[in-house]
């Protein structure tokens, strides 16, 4: 490949969004995501929810895929009853992002899941989620920080070999691991903070929000893998 790799980032689809003079339905993404892709050397493209049948063709045009953070995954996707603290389902987004994950895994396209994206990667591979945990949200709408510790010998540990303080805002977490995934980082309380799929394909999920910090290592690793693909 020559030039900067094209990295697709999945987006929200929200009704009645306000900006300037307007209040309209909008496909949107916090600016930190494309900024992180750009700072790491990639070109960013937004991937709003679409017909899942188009996912394979979409991924075929990309060099890498990022599944972004956002609302809770519908518990029916992993065979669970809804917890009282679980948010309202977003079926269009769940279906589209699951299809993107499936297409990326099938094609070997480098794949990074961030927060919800890591959880959805786990669900896509048959895993389950803890629907509510305490201590990982400083305040609603405010990112906190905590320390994550890498698991030696993993892809994530190669990228970030030491413990690191990371930006965080989540109330759900990985429970039973999906098929073929291994844990590559933990929080101090034992919460799974990163998962990956060993093998030739570059597949990593992180529970925190690198787009809200200054550490480029995770996104830089995705961009390098996308450049080599």
Phi and psi restraints in degrees (value plus and minus 20) as a CYANA .aco file:
   2 UNK   PHI    -135.1   -95.1
   2 UNK   PSI     129.4   169.4
   3 UNK   PHI      65.0   105.0
   3 UNK   PSI    -196.0  -156.0
   4 UNK   PHI    -103.1   -63.1
   4 UNK   PSI     115.4   155.4
   5 UNK   PHI     -90.2   -50.2
   5 UNK   PSI     127.9   167.9
   6 UNK   PHI    -110.6   -70.6
   6 UNK   PSI      97.3   137.3
   7 UNK   PHI    -132.0   -92.0
   7 UNK   PSI      97.0   137.0
   8 UNK   PHI    -105.9   -65.9
   8 UNK   PSI     115.6   155.6
   9 UNK   PHI    -142.5  -102.5
   9 UNK   PSI     103.6   143.6
  10 UNK   PHI     -88.1   -48.1
  10 UNK   PSI     135.0   175.0
  11 UNK   PHI    -147.3  -107.3
  11 UNK   PSI     145.3   185.3
  12 UNK   PHI     -91.9   -51.9
  12 UNK   PSI     140.9   180.9
  13 UNK   PHI    -154.7  -114.7
  13 UNK   PSI      87.1   127.1
  14 UNK   PHI    -141.9  -101.9
  14 UNK   PSI     120.6   160.6
  15 UNK   PHI    -107.4   -67.4
  15 UNK   PSI     125.1   165.1
  16 UNK   PHI      40.1    80.1
  16 UNK   PSI      23.2    63.2
  17 UNK   PHI    -102.9   -62.9
  17 UNK   PSI     116.5   156.5
  18 UNK   PHI    -124.8   -84.8
  18 UNK   PSI     113.0   153.0
  19 UNK   PHI    -176.1  -136.1
  19 UNK   PSI     117.6   157.6
  20 UNK   PHI      36.0    76.0
  20 UNK   PSI    -145.5  -105.5
  21 UNK   PHI    -107.8   -67.8
  21 UNK   PSI     -22.5    17.5
  22 UNK   PHI    -127.3   -87.3
  22 UNK   PSI     128.9   168.9
  23 UNK   PHI    -156.3  -116.3
  23 UNK   PSI      81.8   121.8
  24 UNK   PHI    -162.0  -122.0
  24 UNK   PSI     138.9   178.9
  25 UNK   PHI     -82.3   -42.3
  25 UNK   PSI     122.9   162.9
  26 UNK   PHI    -166.3  -126.3
  26 UNK   PSI     119.8   159.8
  27 UNK   PHI    -108.3   -68.3
  27 UNK   PSI     100.4   140.4
  28 UNK   PHI    -160.8  -120.8
  28 UNK   PSI     144.4   184.4
  29 UNK   PHI    -174.6  -134.6
  29 UNK   PSI     110.4   150.4
  30 UNK   PHI     -73.9   -33.9
  30 UNK   PSI     118.0   158.0
  31 UNK   PHI     -82.7   -42.7
  31 UNK   PSI     -39.8     0.2
  32 UNK   PHI     -80.0   -40.0
  32 UNK   PSI     -50.9   -10.9
  33 UNK   PHI     -86.9   -46.9
  33 UNK   PSI     -78.2   -38.2
  34 UNK   PHI     -83.4   -43.4
  34 UNK   PSI     -52.9   -12.9
  35 UNK   PHI     -82.4   -42.4
  35 UNK   PSI     -60.6   -20.6
  36 UNK   PHI     -85.7   -45.7
  36 UNK   PSI     -62.6   -22.6
  37 UNK   PHI     -78.3   -38.3
  37 UNK   PSI     -66.4   -26.4
  38 UNK   PHI     -85.8   -45.8
  38 UNK   PSI     -63.3   -23.3
  39 UNK   PHI     -84.0   -44.0
  39 UNK   PSI     -49.1    -9.1
  40 UNK   PHI    -105.2   -65.2
  40 UNK   PSI     -22.3    17.7
  41 UNK   PHI      84.6   124.6
  41 UNK   PSI     -10.0    30.0
  42 UNK   PHI    -127.2   -87.2
  42 UNK   PSI     150.7   190.7
  43 UNK   PHI    -121.0   -81.0
  43 UNK   PSI     113.0   153.0
  44 UNK   PHI    -121.6   -81.6
  44 UNK   PSI     115.6   155.6
  45 UNK   PHI    -149.2  -109.2
  45 UNK   PSI     113.5   153.5
  46 UNK   PHI    -103.4   -63.4
  46 UNK   PSI     118.3   158.3
  47 UNK   PHI    -140.1  -100.1
  47 UNK   PSI      61.3   101.3
  48 UNK   PHI     -88.0   -48.0
  48 UNK   PSI     137.1   177.1
  49 UNK   PHI     -70.7   -30.7
  49 UNK   PSI     117.7   157.7
  50 UNK   PHI    -164.2  -124.2
  50 UNK   PSI     159.0   199.0
  51 UNK   PHI     -81.8   -41.8
  51 UNK   PSI     104.2   144.2
  52 UNK   PHI     -75.2   -35.2
  52 UNK   PSI     -43.9    -3.9
  53 UNK   PHI     -84.3   -44.3
  53 UNK   PSI     -37.7     2.3
  54 UNK   PHI    -112.7   -72.7
  54 UNK   PSI     -20.2    19.8
  55 UNK   PHI     -83.9   -43.9
  55 UNK   PSI     -64.1   -24.1
  56 UNK   PHI     -83.3   -43.3
  56 UNK   PSI     -62.5   -22.5
  57 UNK   PHI     -86.2   -46.2
  57 UNK   PSI     -55.7   -15.7
  58 UNK   PHI     -84.9   -44.9
  58 UNK   PSI     -69.7   -29.7
  59 UNK   PHI     -83.1   -43.1
  59 UNK   PSI     -52.4   -12.4
  60 UNK   PHI     -83.3   -43.3
  60 UNK   PSI     -41.8    -1.8
  61 UNK   PHI    -108.7   -68.7
  61 UNK   PSI     -25.5    14.5
  62 UNK   PHI    -129.0   -89.0
  62 UNK   PSI     140.3   180.3
  63 UNK   PHI    -120.6   -80.6
  63 UNK   PSI     -38.6     1.4
  64 UNK   PHI    -181.0  -141.0
  64 UNK   PSI     139.1   179.1
  65 UNK   PHI    -150.8  -110.8
  65 UNK   PSI     115.5   155.5
  66 UNK   PHI    -139.3   -99.3
  66 UNK   PSI     105.6   145.6
  67 UNK   PHI    -117.4   -77.4
  67 UNK   PSI      97.0   137.0
  68 UNK   PHI    -103.6   -63.6
  68 UNK   PSI     154.1   194.1
  69 UNK   PHI     -94.7   -54.7
  69 UNK   PSI     155.7   195.7
  70 UNK   PHI     134.8   174.8
  70 UNK   PSI    -171.0  -131.0
  71 UNK   PHI     -90.1   -50.1
  71 UNK   PSI     146.1   186.1
  72 UNK   PHI     -81.8   -41.8
  72 UNK   PSI     123.6   163.6
  73 UNK   PHI     -89.9   -49.9
  73 UNK   PSI     118.1   158.1
  74 UNK   PHI     -80.1   -40.1
  74 UNK   PSI     102.8   142.8
  75 UNK   PHI     -80.5   -40.5
  75 UNK   PSI     -42.1    -2.1
  76 UNK   PHI     -83.8   -43.8
  76 UNK   PSI     -41.0    -1.0
  77 UNK   PHI     -88.1   -48.1
  77 UNK   PSI     -42.2    -2.2
  78 UNK   PHI    -144.4  -104.4
  78 UNK   PSI       5.4    45.4
  79 UNK   PHI      51.1    91.1
  79 UNK   PSI      11.3    51.3
  80 UNK   PHI    -138.1   -98.1
  80 UNK   PSI     135.5   175.5
  81 UNK   PHI     -97.7   -57.7
  81 UNK   PSI     130.9   170.9
  82 UNK   PHI     -91.1   -51.1
  82 UNK   PSI     108.3   148.3
  83 UNK   PHI     -97.2   -57.2
  83 UNK   PSI     127.7   167.7
  84 UNK   PHI     -77.0   -37.0
  84 UNK   PSI     -45.2    -5.2
  85 UNK   PHI    -114.1   -74.1
  85 UNK   PSI     -19.3    20.7
  86 UNK   PHI    -100.2   -60.2
  86 UNK   PSI     117.1   157.1
  87 UNK   PHI     -93.3   -53.3
  87 UNK   PSI     150.9   190.9
  88 UNK   PHI     -83.2   -43.2
  88 UNK   PSI     124.4   164.4
  89 UNK   PHI     -90.2   -50.2
  89 UNK   PSI     130.1   170.1
  90 UNK   PHI    -144.1  -104.1
  90 UNK   PSI      57.7    97.7
  91 UNK   PHI     -80.5   -40.5
  91 UNK   PSI     -56.0   -16.0
  92 UNK   PHI     -85.4   -45.4
  92 UNK   PSI     -61.2   -21.2
  93 UNK   PHI     -91.3   -51.3
  93 UNK   PSI     -63.1   -23.1
  94 UNK   PHI     -75.7   -35.7
  94 UNK   PSI     -68.9   -28.9
  95 UNK   PHI     -83.4   -43.4
  95 UNK   PSI     -63.9   -23.9
  96 UNK   PHI     -86.3   -46.3
  96 UNK   PSI     -66.1   -26.1
  97 UNK   PHI     -90.7   -50.7
  97 UNK   PSI     -55.0   -15.0
  98 UNK   PHI     -82.2   -42.2
  98 UNK   PSI     -58.5   -18.5
  99 UNK   PHI     -87.9   -47.9
  99 UNK   PSI     -59.7   -19.7
 100 UNK   PHI     -81.1   -41.1
 100 UNK   PSI     -63.9   -23.9
 101 UNK   PHI     -80.7   -40.7
 101 UNK   PSI     -67.1   -27.1
 102 UNK   PHI     -79.4   -39.4
 102 UNK   PSI     -61.5   -21.5
 103 UNK   PHI     -88.2   -48.2
 103 UNK   PSI     -60.3   -20.3
 104 UNK   PHI     -84.8   -44.8
 104 UNK   PSI     -63.8   -23.8
 105 UNK   PHI     -83.5   -43.5
 105 UNK   PSI     -60.8   -20.8
 106 UNK   PHI     -87.6   -47.6
 106 UNK   PSI     -53.4   -13.4
 107 UNK   PHI    -114.9   -74.9
 107 UNK   PSI     -29.9    10.1
 108 UNK   PHI      56.8    96.8
 108 UNK   PSI      -1.9    38.1
 109 UNK   PHI     -93.4   -53.4
 109 UNK   PSI     109.4   149.4
 110 UNK   PHI     -72.8   -32.8
 110 UNK   PSI     116.5   156.5
 111 UNK   PHI    -156.3  -116.3
 111 UNK   PSI     109.3   149.3
 112 UNK   PHI    -145.3  -105.3
 112 UNK   PSI     105.6   145.6
 113 UNK   PHI    -124.8   -84.8
 113 UNK   PSI     111.9   151.9
 114 UNK   PHI    -135.9   -95.9
 114 UNK   PSI     101.6   141.6
 115 UNK   PHI      34.5    74.5
 115 UNK   PSI    -128.1   -88.1
 116 UNK   PHI     -70.7   -30.7
 116 UNK   PSI     -57.4   -17.4
 117 UNK   PHI     -81.7   -41.7
 117 UNK   PSI     -57.9   -17.9
 118 UNK   PHI     -86.6   -46.6
 118 UNK   PSI     -62.6   -22.6
 119 UNK   PHI     -83.4   -43.4
 119 UNK   PSI     -60.6   -20.6
 120 UNK   PHI     -89.3   -49.3
 120 UNK   PSI     -56.0   -16.0
 121 UNK   PHI     -78.1   -38.1
 121 UNK   PSI     -64.7   -24.7
 122 UNK   PHI     -82.0   -42.0
 122 UNK   PSI     -63.7   -23.7
 123 UNK   PHI     -85.5   -45.5
 123 UNK   PSI     -60.7   -20.7
 124 UNK   PHI     -78.1   -38.1
 124 UNK   PSI     -49.6    -9.6
 125 UNK   PHI    -120.5   -80.5
 125 UNK   PSI      -0.7    39.3
 126 UNK   PHI      72.3   112.3
 126 UNK   PSI     -12.4    27.6
 127 UNK   PHI    -106.0   -66.0
 127 UNK   PSI     158.2   198.2
 128 UNK   PHI    -147.8  -107.8
 128 UNK   PSI     150.2   190.2
 129 UNK   PHI    -144.7  -104.7
 129 UNK   PSI     129.6   169.6
 130 UNK   PHI    -101.9   -61.9
 130 UNK   PSI     103.3   143.3
 131 UNK   PHI    -102.0   -62.0
 131 UNK   PSI     -34.4     5.6
 132 UNK   PHI    -177.0  -137.0
 132 UNK   PSI     109.1   149.1
 133 UNK   PHI    -150.9  -110.9
 133 UNK   PSI     138.0   178.0
 134 UNK   PHI    -124.0   -84.0
 134 UNK   PSI     138.4   178.4
 135 UNK   PHI      74.2   114.2
 135 UNK   PSI     -20.1    19.9
 136 UNK   PHI    -134.8   -94.8
 136 UNK   PSI     -11.3    28.7
 137 UNK   PHI    -145.9  -105.9
 137 UNK   PSI      96.9   136.9
 138 UNK   PHI     -88.1   -48.1
 138 UNK   PSI     -74.5   -34.5
 139 UNK   PHI    -169.5  -129.5
 139 UNK   PSI     131.8   171.8
 140 UNK   PHI     -77.8   -37.8
 140 UNK   PSI     107.4   147.4
 141 UNK   PHI      61.7   101.7
 141 UNK   PSI     -15.0    25.0
 142 UNK   PHI    -147.0  -107.0
 142 UNK   PSI     106.1   146.1
 143 UNK   PHI     -98.0   -58.0
 143 UNK   PSI     112.6   152.6
 144 UNK   PHI    -121.1   -81.1
 144 UNK   PSI    -185.4  -145.4
 145 UNK   PHI    -161.9  -121.9
 145 UNK   PSI     125.9   165.9
 146 UNK   PHI    -170.5  -130.5
 146 UNK   PSI     153.6   193.6
 147 UNK   PHI    -114.5   -74.5
 147 UNK   PSI     118.0   158.0
 148 UNK   PHI    -138.3   -98.3
 148 UNK   PSI     125.3   165.3
 149 UNK   PHI    -138.3   -98.3
 149 UNK   PSI     102.2   142.2
 150 UNK   PHI     -91.3   -51.3
 150 UNK   PSI     134.2   174.2
 151 UNK   PHI    -111.7   -71.7
 151 UNK   PSI      99.0   139.0
 152 UNK   PHI     -75.5   -35.5
 152 UNK   PSI     123.5   163.5
 153 UNK   PHI      68.3   108.3
 153 UNK   PSI     -23.2    16.8
 154 UNK   PHI    -114.1   -74.1
 154 UNK   PSI     145.8   185.8
 155 UNK   PHI     -80.4   -40.4
 155 UNK   PSI     -62.2   -22.2
 156 UNK   PHI     -82.4   -42.4
 156 UNK   PSI     -61.0   -21.0
 157 UNK   PHI     -84.0   -44.0
 157 UNK   PSI     -49.7    -9.7
 158 UNK   PHI     -86.1   -46.1
 158 UNK   PSI     -56.5   -16.5
 159 UNK   PHI     -96.4   -56.4
 159 UNK   PSI     -62.5   -22.5
 160 UNK   PHI    -157.5  -117.5
 160 UNK   PSI      65.9   105.9
 161 UNK   PHI     -94.7   -54.7
 161 UNK   PSI     -35.1     4.9
 162 UNK   PHI    -129.4   -89.4
 162 UNK   PSI     141.8   181.8
 163 UNK   PHI     -79.8   -39.8
 163 UNK   PSI     126.9   166.9
 164 UNK   PHI    -163.0  -123.0
 164 UNK   PSI     127.9   167.9
 165 UNK   PHI    -107.5   -67.5
 165 UNK   PSI     107.5   147.5
 166 UNK   PHI    -147.4  -107.4
 166 UNK   PSI     133.1   173.1
 167 UNK   PHI     -94.7   -54.7
 167 UNK   PSI     115.6   155.6
 168 UNK   PHI    -163.0  -123.0
 168 UNK   PSI     126.7   166.7
 169 UNK   PHI    -184.7  -144.7
 169 UNK   PSI      72.4   112.4
 170 UNK   PHI    -177.7  -137.7
 170 UNK   PSI     134.0   174.0
 171 UNK   PHI    -145.2  -105.2
 171 UNK   PSI     -16.1    23.9
 172 UNK   PHI    -142.3  -102.3
 172 UNK   PSI     146.2   186.2
 173 UNK   PHI    -178.1  -138.1
 173 UNK   PSI     144.4   184.4
 174 UNK   PHI     -86.9   -46.9
 174 UNK   PSI     115.8   155.8
 175 UNK   PHI    -128.3   -88.3
 175 UNK   PSI    -115.0   -75.0
 176 UNK   PHI     -99.7   -59.7
 176 UNK   PSI     110.5   150.5
 177 UNK   PHI     -88.4   -48.4
 177 UNK   PSI     123.2   163.2
 178 UNK   PHI     -89.9   -49.9
 178 UNK   PSI     142.4   182.4
 179 UNK   PHI     -79.4   -39.4
 179 UNK   PSI     108.5   148.5
 180 UNK   PHI      63.5   103.5
 180 UNK   PSI     -24.1    15.9
 181 UNK   PHI    -109.6   -69.6
 181 UNK   PSI     130.0   170.0
 182 UNK   PHI    -147.8  -107.8
 182 UNK   PSI     133.5   173.5
 183 UNK   PHI     -99.6   -59.6
 183 UNK   PSI     113.9   153.9
 184 UNK   PHI    -141.8  -101.8
 184 UNK   PSI     -21.3    18.7
 185 UNK   PHI    -182.5  -142.5
 185 UNK   PSI     130.4   170.4
 186 UNK   PHI    -148.2  -108.2
 186 UNK   PSI     132.1   172.1
 187 UNK   PHI    -100.9   -60.9
 187 UNK   PSI     148.8   188.8
 188 UNK   PHI     -83.5   -43.5
 188 UNK   PSI     -45.8    -5.8
 189 UNK   PHI    -108.1   -68.1
 189 UNK   PSI     -14.1    25.9
 190 UNK   PHI      73.0   113.0
 190 UNK   PSI     -24.0    16.0
 191 UNK   PHI     -83.2   -43.2
 191 UNK   PSI     116.0   156.0
 192 UNK   PHI     -88.8   -48.8
 192 UNK   PSI     103.8   143.8
 193 UNK   PHI    -132.7   -92.7
 193 UNK   PSI     -34.3     5.7
 194 UNK   PHI    -173.7  -133.7
 194 UNK   PSI     123.7   163.7
 195 UNK   PHI    -153.7  -113.7
 195 UNK   PSI     136.1   176.1
 196 UNK   PHI    -171.4  -131.4
 196 UNK   PSI     145.1   185.1
 197 UNK   PHI    -133.4   -93.4
 197 UNK   PSI      87.4   127.4
 198 UNK   PHI     -82.1   -42.1
 198 UNK   PSI     130.8   170.8
 199 UNK   PHI     113.6   153.6
 199 UNK   PSI    -189.7  -149.7
 200 UNK   PHI     -91.2   -51.2
 200 UNK   PSI     -53.5   -13.5
 201 UNK   PHI     -93.2   -53.2
 201 UNK   PSI     127.2   167.2
 202 UNK   PHI    -113.1   -73.1
 202 UNK   PSI      84.7   124.7
 203 UNK   PHI    -155.1  -115.1
 203 UNK   PSI      98.4   138.4
 204 UNK   PHI    -164.6  -124.6
 204 UNK   PSI     121.3   161.3
 205 UNK   PHI    -146.7  -106.7
 205 UNK   PSI     117.0   157.0
 206 UNK   PHI    -143.9  -103.9
 206 UNK   PSI     119.0   159.0
 207 UNK   PHI     -98.9   -58.9
 207 UNK   PSI     -40.9    -0.9
 208 UNK   PHI    -110.9   -70.9
 208 UNK   PSI    -193.5  -153.5
 209 UNK   PHI    -138.6   -98.6
 209 UNK   PSI      65.1   105.1
 210 UNK   PHI     -81.8   -41.8
 210 UNK   PSI     -43.3    -3.3
 211 UNK   PHI     -87.8   -47.8
 211 UNK   PSI     -33.2     6.8
 212 UNK   PHI    -119.1   -79.1
 212 UNK   PSI     -12.1    27.9
 213 UNK   PHI    -149.2  -109.2
 213 UNK   PSI    -189.0  -149.0
 214 UNK   PHI    -126.5   -86.5
 214 UNK   PSI     -25.0    15.0
 215 UNK   PHI    -101.2   -61.2
 215 UNK   PSI      95.4   135.4
 216 UNK   PHI    -112.4   -72.4
 216 UNK   PSI     -19.4    20.6
 217 UNK   PHI     -84.3   -44.3
 217 UNK   PSI     -63.1   -23.1
 218 UNK   PHI     -86.7   -46.7
 218 UNK   PSI     -70.7   -30.7
 219 UNK   PHI     -86.1   -46.1
 219 UNK   PSI     -55.5   -15.5
 220 UNK   PHI     -80.9   -40.9
 220 UNK   PSI     -57.6   -17.6
 221 UNK   PHI     -86.1   -46.1
 221 UNK   PSI     -60.6   -20.6
 222 UNK   PHI     -82.3   -42.3
 222 UNK   PSI     -65.8   -25.8
 223 UNK   PHI     -82.2   -42.2
 223 UNK   PSI     -59.7   -19.7
 224 UNK   PHI     -85.5   -45.5
 224 UNK   PSI     -61.2   -21.2
 225 UNK   PHI     -84.1   -44.1
 225 UNK   PSI     -59.5   -19.5
 226 UNK   PHI     -85.9   -45.9
 226 UNK   PSI     -55.1   -15.1
 227 UNK   PHI     -87.3   -47.3
 227 UNK   PSI     -50.4   -10.4
 228 UNK   PHI    -107.7   -67.7
 228 UNK   PSI     -35.7     4.3
